[in-house]
Amino acid sequence: MIMDFEIQQKFEQSLDPSADKADGHSLAKIELLAQSLSDLEYHELCHQLHGTKSEFDGADDGECHVAGWSDGQKRWFTVKSALYRGIFWQTLNELQ
């Protein structure tokens, strides 16, 4: 499916390795963020991550592609990846 994205430009990414060192408390917060994403926010984050990680590089830009994962797992991974790449808050702010 071809999607129309609200955000046309790709944001510059700057890696934040602290996202990969998240403890149980932080991982629970990532889960809450993932659960609160609207479909628009999820697809826009995936679009921003397209071309940066193989999990987001499918032909249908705007999706996370990990076989066997539930929608919730894909959203969690998307939030964590966007935080790691420093584009989570910028993307959500741009959508406001």
Secondary structure, 3 states (H helix, E strand, C coil): CCCCCCCCCCCCCCCCHHHHHCCHHHHHHHHHHHHHCCHHHHHHHHHHHCCCCHHHCCCCCCCCCCCCCCHHHHHHHHHHHHHHCCCHHHHHHHCC
